[in-house]
Amino acid sequence: MTGEYVDAFKALKWDEKISIIPEDGHSYELHLRTVIGKEVSYSKKTTLSMLERVVSLKLRHPDNIYNPFTLVLPSETNILKYFTKEDLEFYETIIPFTDDNYLKARLAEILFYSTKYQIKDWAKLAIDCYTRKKIKLDSSFLYKVNEWERALVLCIKIKGLNRLTELKDRILEAIHLDHGKYNFIVQKLCSLLFKTSSKADNFDNIFLRLTELARESNEQGEYHVVREYMKLAIEISTLFKDKAPWVNSRVFYANSYELEGDKRLTDSAVVAKLFYCDALKAYRDIEIKYRTDQNKIEEIISRLKHKIEHSGKQMIDEMVTIELPMPDVSDMVVNAKKHVSGKTDAKTALLYYCGLIVSSDLETMSADAEKSLRNVNYKSMVSTINISRNGRVIGKSPAHNKDDAKDVERAIHEQCIENYLFYMNFDVKTKLLPALDQLREEHSFSREFFELICLHSPLVPDGREKTLGLALWFGFEHDFSAAIHLLCPQIEHIVRMKLKDAGEHSTTINDSKGSIEDEISLSSLVLKNNFETMFGEKVAFELKTIFTESLGCNFRNQVAHGLLDDNDGQSHHSVYAWWYVLRMICHSLVRD
């Protein structure tokens, strides 16, 4: 039967009537399917179908000597199972009757596979077909880059050193051609040379060409192109004995981020700041021993910090406030006031105030967060950045992979924090503040009253009742800023004592200070194994969101570093934090 198909192939006049110059593998495959659909002869149609399976091979992994092709499905790599012994005999017979480089290369590779790499002539033929045409730095060469890489890999496989040297010389010559707008092809060719070379090769020519092209792109303001060149230049320079080119390359790479930040600042301070931050990271990645007076890296780092601060402040001015219509909450306000009104004494009224039902149920929030992430697809595709009032980046939420359980769990946790903050504002406005005003109208609350509550609370450590009592009283005086500044260190102490009672260590020994024992901060205490066990999952989540989470209120660190201004201190989040601690202390009395 092979002879019949060979005759059919000759009759088809492949090179004259069927062969094309494909822009990619898909175009040849689709072209041939159209030809098959129009063919009426059975033998010719069968012959074309046998060849359609060949041209449909996708060269997706040219660097993989054993499985460079995929067929039909991207994950399918065992191509030999698609070809019978009769197919292989047919392919071997027709090779002399065509000059179609694309087809011949695929046929030669299949035959090279089928002989288990024993007949090197098939590999040589594939190499020659892949590289027969001259390298051109234009759009027509885009799909050919993979074929050139495949040719080099095959040369290495069959130890064809003469062919390998010849091909590398042609690439070295090509990278110095005028690239026009196709500068990324030069980068790909340089990368190809680097990937297929040994440490004994001379990389100076590639390195110098890359840095030359990077400077050209830098002058034209194409900083993203600069970085693509310099990434490879940095990798190559690691092989040099002289470390100066390596350091200079990294400085040049980092500088491109700063220059792009300067360029973007007039249009968007948000974007500019991101580039300044990338520049800062790139400079910091350069080891201290290479930061000399000559390259002035420390001075540049200081300058970048100022630029980051300045662009952060400018970001706030660029932001637009989006106001959503507020639903009618008058009934909720009235009900909150009724809940605490008409009580016989201040203590009873206070307990009712602490018993207000708020919206932040952890199970409901988790379910809502999971549903939101499942239904709103864009949240899995984009990352978000949390910014403070003064323009500092205080938290980042990267895009998540829906197929990664841990990534989804992280995304749900972050969405829960976002929901919890929303409920805080809502509950303070509709319940906590209206009810507080009602309490103040009907009862008088003294500082001594709250000190007495703290004295009897098993939650409050000995000797803390005056400080905590004062903090709670400040809330009834609507001085939530003073309250939150007093509450944060006291909550840290309460958590520390509870963990110590559970057998946890709350200190760390600093050997660099002569074995000085330092207290662990609240941010580290909440990460202890027994924290959630001691306080329960819900309370643990709430305490972390209010006091230590960067995506949450983060009051502990805001207070510790003096970052809360008067407005922040009087925010709805501060009101909620004050009420939350008041409720914890009052509930401890009831349980006791």
N, C-alpha and C positions, 0 to 999 in steps of 0.2 A: 504493500500500500504506500510505502514511502515514495516510490518512484512516481506514483500518480500525483501525489501532493507536490513533488519537486517540479513535475511538468506543469502543474497548475500555477505554481509560483512563477515559473518562467513566463507563462502565458499572461499573468497579471501585469507584467512589465512594471514591477514595483518601483524602481527608481524613476521611471518616466511619469507614471500615472498616480502613484499612491504616496510615495515618500514625501514628507514635509520636514521643515525645520521647526521643531516644537519650541514653544516658549517655556513650556514645562511638561512634565510627564502626562498631565491630565489632557492637554490639548491633543497629543498624539492618540491617546486612548479614545477620546470622543470622536476624533476624525475617523479612526478605523472602524468604530461602531457604525458610523454613518455609511461608510463604504460597504460593510457587511450587509447592512439593511437593504442596500440597492442591488447587491449581487444575486443573480438567479441560478448560477451554476453551483451544483452541490459541492463538487471538489474544490472549486475556488472559494466558496463560502467557508468550507471546513478549513482550508489552508489559512484563510484570513483569521478565522477564530483561533487557530493554533498560534498565530503571530500576535493576535490581540492580547493574549495572556502574557506575552513577552514584553510588549511596549507598555503594558499597564503596570509594570514593576516600578515602584517609587524608590528613588535613591535617597532615602531619608537619613541613613546612618553611614555615610561614606567612610568614617573612621573605624567601623566595625568590620574587621576582615572576614568574619564568618557570616554575619547577617546584616549586610548593608541595605537590603531591599525590604520593603513591605508590599503586601499585595492585598487589595480589597480592604482589610481592616488595618488600622494603624499599628495594632499590636501583633499582627501576624507576620512572622519572620521566617518560617520554615517553607521556603519557596519551592524546594525540590519536589514536594509531595504533589504539586500542581502539574508536574511534567512526567509523562510516561517514557518508557524506553523508545517507543516509536517516535515520540516528539523529539527526543534528543538526537536520534539518527537523522531525522528530517532537518533539524537546525544545523547539524554539522555539514550536511550535504549542500544546503542553500547558501551558506556563508560566502563562497566564491562568486555567487551570482548577484551580489548587491554591493553598492558602495555607500549605503545609508549608515553613517557612523553611529547614529542613535541605536538602530536595530542591531547592527553588528556587535556593538559593545555589550548590549544586553544578552545576545546569543552567546558571545564568547564567555561572559561571566557565568551563565548557566552551565555551559560545558566545563568550565573550570571547576565549578562546584561539583558537578556530577562525576568528575574523575578524581575527586578528593584531593585537588590541588597538585596532582602529579604531573599533568601536562602543562608546563609553564607557557607554551606557545599561545594557549587561549588567553592567559593573563596578559601576555605581551600585546596580543591583538586588541584586547579591551583597552589597554593603556594608550595604544596608538590612536584608537578611535576617539577616546575621550579628549585627547590633546592634539589632534591633527590640525585643528584650526588655530590661527593666531589669536593671542589674547588681545581683546579690545575692551577698553574701559568705558563701556556703554551699556545700555539696557539689554542688549542682545546677549551679553555675557553673564547676566545675573544667574540664570539657572545652570550655567556651565561651571560655576565655582565648585559646586559639590562634585562634579565629574573630575575636575582637576585634583581635588583632594583624594578622590577615590583612586586616581591614577598613581599618585604618590604613595598611597598606602599599599597598593598592589606591587609597586616597585620594591618597597621594603620587604613585602612578604616573599617575593621570589628572588630577593637579593640582586635585583637588577640595578647595580650601582651606576653603571654608565647612563642608563635611562634616567635614573633618579637625579644625577648631577645635571644632565641636560635640561630636564624639566625645571629644576630649581634655578638654573641660569636664565631660563626664559621668564620665570616669574620675577626674578630679581631685576631683569631688564624692564619688565612691564610695570613694576611699582614706581618707576621713575618717569613713566609716560604722563602726558597731560590728562588728568582725570576729569576735568570739567566739573560737572555737578555730581559725578559718581565717585566721590572720595571714599565712600564706605567700601567700595570694591577693593580699593588699595588696602584698606585696613584688613579686609577679609583675606587678601592674598598674603599680606604680611603675617597674619595669624596662621594661615595655612603653612607657610614656611617654618614658622616657629614650632608648630605642633609636630611636624614631620622631620625635624632636625635633631641631631644629637648634641650633647654638651660640647663636643669637640668642634662643632661648626663655628664659623665666624659670624656673629650676630651684629657686628658693628654697622654694616650697611642697612640692615632692617631698622635698627634702633635710630640711626641718624635720619633715615627717611621718615620714620614715624614722628620724630620730634620736629622735623622740618615742616611736615604737613600740619602738625598741631599748632605751630607758630602761625602758619598761614591762616588757619581757621580762627585762631585767637584774634588776629588783626581784623578779620571780617566779622567778629562778634558771634561766631558759631561755637559757643562754648560747650554745648553738648557733644559736638564733633571732637573738640579738643580732648574731652574726657575719654572718648572711645579710643583715640590714638594713644593717649597717655596710659591708659590701663594696661595695654599691651606693652608699651615701652617700659613701664615699671616692672612688669613681669620679666621682660628680657634682661633688664639691667640688674636683676638679682643674681645673674650668672657672671657678672663682671667682678674682677678682683677689686677694682677701684670702686668704692662706694659713692663717690661724688655724683656720677650720673644717676644713680638710683635715688639719692636724696633730692637732687635737682628736679628729677622727674616728678617726685611726689609733691614737691613744693609747687611746681607748675600746674599739676593736676588740681591741687587744693585751691590755688589762686583762681582757677577757672570758675569755681563755685562763687567766690566772692565777687568776681567781675560780673557774673550773671545776676547776682543779687543786686549789685549797683544798677545794672541795666533794667531790672524789673521793678525797682523801687518806685519809679514815677507812676507805674501802672497799678501795682498791687503790692502793698507792704506785706501782706500775708505770704505771697509767693517769694518775695525778696527775703523774708526772714527764714524761710525753709532753706534757701540756698546758703544764707549766712551760717545757719546751723550745720549744714553739710560741710561747708568750708572749715568750720571750727573742728568738726570731728576729723576731717582729713588731716588737718595740721596736728591735732593731738595724737593721731596714729603714728606720727613720726617720733621715734624714740628720742628721749631727752638728750642722749649722748650725741645725737646728730644735729641738735639745735645750736648752731654757732652764731656768733655776732655777725658773721657775714650774711647768713640767710635770714636773720632777724625774725625767727619764727615766734619767739615769745612776745615780741613787740606786735606782730601781726595778730596773734591770739588775743591780746589785750584790745586791739582795735576792733576785732570782730565782735567781741563781747559788747562793746559800745554800740556797734551797728545793730546787733541783735536786740539790745534794749531799746534803741531808738525806733527800729522798725516795729517792735512790739507795741510801743505806744501809738505809733501811726496807724497800726492795724485797727485799734479800737475806734478811731475816727472814721475808718472806712466801713465799718460794720453797719448794717441796716437793721433796725428794730422791726420785728414782725409781731404784730398784735393780733391775737385771736379773740373773737367775741366771747365774753364771759357769760356762762349760763346764769339763769336766775337762781341765786343761792339764798334768797331771803328766808325761805323756810328752814334751811339748815342753820342759819344764824339765830333765828328765833328759837329753834329746838335746842341749840347749844346753851343759850341763856336760860331757858326753862330747866335744863338738866341740873344747873347749879343753883337755881334760884329757890328762895323760900325755905332754906335749911335753918335749923334751930340754932346752930353754932358754927363757928369758923372751921373747926376741925372736920365736921361732917361735910360742910360745903367743899372743903379742900379735897377730901376723898372723892367726892362726886366729880370734882374738876379733873382729878387724876384718872377717873374712870371713863372719861370721854372716849368714845370709840373712834379711832382714826382709820384712815383708808389703807394703811401700809401693812397688809397681810402678806407675809413672805410667800406662802404657797400660791396665792392668787397672782402676786407679782411675777413669780417664776413662770406660771402658766401663761400669763399675758405676754411675758418677754419671749417665750418660746414661740407662741403664736405669731407675734409681731415679726420675729426673724424669719419665720417660715413663709409668711405671706408677703412681706415687703422685701423683694429680691435685691434692691439696690443696697440694702444694709450689709449684704454679704460681699458686695463688690467694691465698696469704698471704705476708706479709713476716715476717722474723725479726729479732730484735735480740740482739746479743751484749753481755753485761754482764760487767764485771770483778768481782773479789771485793769491791771497795769501792763497787760500785753504779754505776760510770761506764759509759755506753754507749760501747763501743769499736768497734762495727761494726754495719752494717745490711745486710740482704739483702732488697731489695724483691721482690715477686711478679714473675714473668717472663711474658712473652708467648710462647706456644709457636710463634707464627707469625713471630716476629722472630728471625732467625738470630743476630744479635749478642747479643740478650737471652738466648737459650738458651745461647750460648757462655759468657756471664758466669755463668749459673746452674750450668753444668757445672763451671766453674772453682771456684766457691764450694763446690760439693758435694765436689769433689776435696780441697779444703782440710779440710773436715769429716771426710772419710774418712781423710785422712793423719793427722790428730790422733788419731783413734780407733786407727789402727794403731800410732802411737807408744806410746800407753799399753799396748796389748796386747803389743807386742814387748819393751818395757822390762820388763814384769812377767814374761813367760814366757821371755825369752831373755837380754837384756842384763844385768840384775841377777844372775840365777842364775849366768851364765857369769863375770861379774866376781868374784863371791864364790869361785868355783872357782879362778880365776887367783890370787887373793890367798892362797888356801890352799897352792897349789903353788909359787908364785914370789914373789920379793921385787922390787918395782919402786921404784927410787930416783928422786929429783928429777933427779939428774944423767943418769940413763938417758934420760929424756924430753927433756932439754935437748940431748943428743947426737942424738937422732932429729930434733929440729927443726933442728939445725945442718946436718944433711945433706939435709934435705928441700928440693927446689927450689921448693916451694910457699911456704915460710916466708921472708919478706924478711930480709935481713941485719940483725943487731942486734935481732931479735925472739925469738931462740931461748930466752932465759932466761924471758921472760914467758909465752910459749906453753908452754914445758916445764913451768913451774910450774902453769899452768892444767890441763894434762893430768894431772899428778901429783896435783893436788887431787881429781880424779875417782876415782883409785885409793884415795884416803883417804876417799871418800864425802862429800867437801865439795863438792857440786855447785854450791852457791850461790856460793862463792868462784870456782869454775871458770868459771861462766857470766859473772860480772862481768868476768873477765879476757879471756874469749874474744871477747865481742861487739866491742869496739873493735879487736881484732887481726884478726878476720874482715873488718871494714870496711876495714882497711888492706890486707889481701891483695886484696880485690876492687878497691880503688882502684889498686893497683900493676898488676894484670892489665889493667885497662881502659886505663891510661896506656900500657902496652906495646902495646895494640891501636890507639893513636892517639886515644883519647877524652880529652876535657878533664874533669878531676876537680875543677876550681875554678870559681868564678863571681866576677866583678868587681863589687863593690858601689859604685856611684857616690855613693850617699848618704853613704858613709863616707870619701869622698875616694879612690876607686879602690882600696879595700882588697880584696885577693884572699882570698875565703873558700872553705874546703873544702866540697865537697858531701857531704851525709850519705849513709849507706848506702841509706836509703829512696829517694833520688833516683838513686844510682849504679845500682841494680838496674833502673831504667827506661831506662838507656842502650841504644842499638841493639845494641852489641857485647856486652852482658852475656850474653845467651843463646848467642851465637855462641862466646864464650870458654869458657863452662862447660857448654854443652849444655842441651837442653830440660829433662831430668830434674833435673839438679843445680841449674839456675836456679830451677825450681819449688820444690825442697826448701829452698834457701837463703832464698828469699823467704818461704816459709811459716814457717820457723823463726825468721828474724831480723827481717823487716820487715812482713809482712802483718798488718793489724789484726784480720782474722778468724783468723789463725794464732797462733803463740806471740808474735810481735812482740818478741823478746828485746832487739833493739837499742834500741828506744825505751823499753822497760820499764827497762832498765839505765840508759840515758842520763838518764832523768827520776827515777831512784831509786824506782821503783814496785814493785820486787820485794821482798817481805818474805821472812823466813826459810823459810816454808812453800813459797812459790812457787819459791824458789831450789832447794829440794830435791825439786821435783815430778818426775814421770816425764818431762815435756817437757824439763826441764833435763838429766836423765840422757841422754836421746836426743840433745840438742844437743851435749853433751860428747862422746858416742860418735861422732856424725856427723863432728865436726871431727877427732877422733883417727883415724878411718878415712880421711878425706881426706889427712891428712898421711902416714899409713903407706902408703897406696896410691900416693902420689906417689914414695915411695922405691922401691917395687916396679917401677913403670913406668919410673923412671929407670934 
